[in-house]
Amino acid sequence: MRIHRHVRKIGFPLFIVLGALRANGQANLPIYTDRLVNGFQDWSWAARNMAGTTPTHAGANSIQVNANAWEAISLHQNDFNSSVYANFTFWAHGGPTGGQLLQVSAELGGAGQPAFALSPAVTANTWQQYTVPLNSLGAANKTNLSRLTIQLRAGGSTSTFYLDDIQLTANAGAGLAVVAMVFVTCGLAGRTR
């Protein structure tokens, strides 16, 4: 058989996929979800209720903040690696008045980094999400992120506001897809005529 002779001479290409492995990316890191979680501690210097019951964005509690200018909600953790996280996110509610001006800052190993002013001002009677890239806080790809602070700036309202669902969001590129392929050449053994 003619085809057998050609196969025996040139071989038969066969691709075998050994496997597709996916190194799962890091999950988001919750900081406040009805309470402080994942080892974060309250190091704030503003009057607050860490278990306010109304309004809430999700769940049963939010942080009720009664701050004057430059007072803050500050959340501390032992130094950790921020390289798997992209953003610091939280939800804020301006209470019946709104107009609070906020800024966010980070600490690396206890050393403060420059603050990042948020815009727009917190809205009255509405939850709005703020997303701050860690690189805007000088905290991206660091091995010693130790503190995140949400501070009331001067020039806006000092009426009560609320915070909820505070977290670090995972880097979208934290996962890695790996596919291995092997090229195998095999010939047919046997007689040909």
C-alpha positions as CSV (number, residue, x, y, z in Angstrom):
1,M,0.0,0.0,0.0
2,R,1.4,3.3,-1.1
3,I,0.1,5.4,1.7
4,H,1.9,3.2,4.3
5,R,5.2,3.7,2.5
6,H,4.9,7.5,2.7
7,V,3.8,7.4,6.3
8,R,6.7,5.2,7.2
9,K,9.2,7.4,5.4
10,I,8.0,10.8,6.7
11,G,6.3,9.8,9.9
12,F,2.9,10.9,11.2
13,P,2.7,14.2,13.1
14,L,0.7,14.0,16.3
15,F,0.2,16.8,18.7
16,I,-0.5,15.9,22.3
17,V,-1.7,18.6,24.6
18,L,-0.2,17.7,28.0
19,G,-2.4,20.1,29.8
20,A,-3.6,23.5,30.2
21,L,-2.8,24.8,33.6
22,R,-4.2,28.0,35.0
23,A,-2.5,29.6,38.0
24,N,-5.4,31.3,39.6
25,G,-5.0,35.0,40.2
26,Q,-5.3,36.5,43.6
27,A,-8.8,37.2,44.8
28,N,-9.9,40.6,46.0
29,L,-8.9,41.4,49.6
30,P,-11.9,42.6,51.7
31,I,-11.0,45.1,54.4
32,Y,-14.5,46.1,55.7
33,T,-17.6,44.0,55.1
34,D,-20.0,44.7,58.0
35,R,-16.8,44.7,60.2
36,L,-13.1,44.8,59.7
37,V,-11.8,41.5,58.3
38,N,-8.5,39.9,57.3
39,G,-6.5,41.2,60.2
40,F,-7.2,44.9,59.6
41,Q,-7.4,47.1,62.7
42,D,-9.1,50.4,63.3
43,W,-6.4,53.1,63.8
44,S,-8.8,56.0,63.0
45,W,-8.7,59.5,64.5
46,A,-12.3,60.5,63.7
47,A,-15.4,59.9,65.7
48,R,-17.0,56.8,64.1
49,N,-19.3,53.9,64.6
50,M,-17.8,50.8,63.0
51,A,-21.2,49.1,63.1
52,G,-23.7,51.7,61.9
53,T,-26.9,50.1,60.7
54,T,-28.3,52.7,58.3
55,P,-27.6,53.4,55.6
56,T,-25.7,50.4,54.4
57,H,-24.4,49.6,50.9
58,A,-24.5,45.8,51.4
59,G,-25.0,43.7,54.4
60,A,-26.1,44.8,57.9
61,N,-23.4,47.5,58.8
62,S,-21.5,50.4,57.5
63,I,-19.0,52.8,59.1
64,Q,-20.7,56.0,60.3
65,V,-18.1,58.9,60.2
66,N,-18.5,62.1,62.1
67,A,-15.3,63.9,61.2
68,N,-13.9,67.4,61.2
69,A,-11.4,68.4,58.5
70,W,-8.3,66.3,58.4
71,E,-9.8,63.6,60.6
72,A,-9.8,60.1,59.1
73,I,-10.8,56.5,59.0
74,S,-7.5,54.6,59.0
75,L,-7.1,50.9,58.6
76,H,-3.9,49.2,59.6
77,Q,-2.5,45.7,58.8
78,N,0.9,44.2,59.3
79,D,3.1,44.8,56.2
80,F,1.9,42.8,53.2
81,N,2.7,42.4,49.5
82,S,0.5,44.7,47.4
83,S,1.8,43.3,44.0
84,V,-1.3,41.1,43.4
85,Y,-3.7,44.1,43.9
86,A,-4.5,46.9,41.5
87,N,-7.0,49.3,43.3
88,F,-8.2,50.4,46.7
89,T,-12.0,50.6,46.4
90,F,-14.8,51.6,48.7
91,W,-18.4,52.9,48.7
92,A,-19.3,56.3,50.3
93,H,-22.7,57.9,51.1
94,G,-23.0,61.6,51.9
95,G,-25.9,61.3,54.3
96,P,-28.7,63.9,53.9
97,T,-26.2,66.7,53.2
98,G,-23.4,65.3,51.1
99,G,-20.5,67.5,49.8
100,Q,-17.7,65.9,51.9
101,L,-14.3,66.2,50.2
102,L,-12.2,63.1,50.7
103,Q,-8.6,62.1,50.1
104,V,-6.9,58.7,50.4
105,S,-3.4,57.8,51.4
106,A,-1.3,54.7,52.1
107,E,1.6,53.8,54.4
108,L,4.5,51.6,53.5
109,G,6.2,50.0,56.5
110,G,4.8,52.9,58.6
111,A,6.0,55.7,56.3
112,G,3.2,57.8,54.9
113,Q,2.9,58.4,51.2
114,P,1.4,61.5,49.5
115,A,-2.4,61.7,49.6
116,F,-4.6,61.4,46.6
117,A,-7.6,63.8,46.5
118,L,-10.9,62.2,45.3
119,S,-13.4,63.8,43.0
120,P,-16.3,64.3,43.0
121,A,-17.4,65.2,46.5
122,V,-19.5,62.6,48.2
123,T,-23.1,62.7,47.0
124,A,-26.1,63.2,49.4
125,N,-28.4,60.2,50.0
126,T,-26.6,58.1,47.4
127,W,-23.9,55.4,47.5
128,Q,-21.1,56.0,45.1
129,Q,-18.0,53.8,44.5
130,Y,-14.5,55.3,44.6
131,T,-11.7,53.3,42.9
132,V,-8.1,54.5,43.5
133,P,-5.3,52.8,41.6
134,L,-2.6,51.7,44.1
135,N,0.0,53.4,41.9
136,S,-1.7,56.7,42.6
137,L,-1.0,56.1,46.3
138,G,2.6,55.1,45.8
139,A,1.6,51.6,47.0
140,A,1.7,49.4,43.9
141,N,4.0,46.4,43.8
142,K,5.3,47.0,47.3
143,T,6.2,44.4,49.9
144,N,5.3,46.5,52.9
145,L,1.8,48.1,52.5
146,S,0.7,48.6,56.1
147,R,-2.1,51.2,56.2
148,L,-4.9,52.7,54.1
149,T,-6.6,56.0,55.2
150,I,-9.7,57.8,54.0
151,Q,-9.5,61.4,55.2
152,L,-11.9,64.3,55.2
153,R,-10.3,67.3,53.5
154,A,-11.0,71.0,54.3
155,G,-13.4,73.0,52.1
156,G,-16.3,70.6,52.0
157,S,-19.1,69.5,54.3
158,T,-18.3,68.1,57.7
159,S,-21.7,66.4,58.1
160,T,-21.9,62.7,58.9
161,F,-21.0,60.4,56.0
162,Y,-20.8,56.6,55.6
163,L,-18.3,54.1,54.2
164,D,-18.9,50.4,53.2
165,D,-17.5,47.5,51.2
166,I,-13.9,48.6,51.5
167,Q,-11.4,46.3,49.7
168,L,-8.3,45.9,47.5
169,T,-9.2,44.6,44.1
170,A,-7.0,41.9,42.4
171,N,-4.7,42.6,39.5
172,A,-6.4,41.4,36.3
173,G,-3.1,40.0,35.1
174,A,-2.3,38.1,38.3
175,G,-3.3,34.8,36.6
176,L,-1.0,33.0,34.1
177,A,-2.2,30.5,31.5
178,V,0.3,27.8,30.6
179,V,-0.2,25.3,27.8
180,A,2.4,22.7,27.0
181,M,2.5,20.9,23.7
182,V,4.6,18.1,22.5
183,F,5.2,17.2,18.8
184,V,5.5,13.4,18.4
185,T,6.5,11.7,15.2
186,C,5.4,8.2,14.8
187,G,5.6,5.8,12.0
188,L,3.7,2.7,11.2
189,A,5.5,-0.5,11.8
190,G,4.7,-3.5,9.7
191,R,5.0,-4.9,6.3
192,T,4.4,-3.0,3.1
193,R,3.9,-4.6,-0.3
